[in-house]
Amino acid sequence: MLVVNIATLVTEGDYGYDKYMSIVVTLMLLFNHVAYQYKLPRSFRPLAKLLAWTWLSIGLSYIGTVVLR
């Protein structure tokens, strides 16, 4: 899904802010899925969950401030 979103962005050549929303949402889903659905080694679990929550907050603030304006 991420590759298709990036390929679509590159081939169309339109770099408007609304085109990035699909990439942001895809990364939010990917990081949350990896952090909570896979059995990671004990040392990576907190880092994966921190990355997932951080990206979730960045993504939601991006969508709330840039896209929904």
Long-range contacts (C-beta under 8 A, 24 or more apart in sequence): 1-26, 1-29, 1-30, 2-26, 2-27, 2-30, 17-66, 17-67, 18-67, 20-62, 21-62, 21-63, 21-67, 24-58, 24-59, 24-62, 24-63, 25-59, 25-63, 27-55, 27-59, 28-55, 28-56, 28-59, 28-60, 31-55, 31-56, 32-56
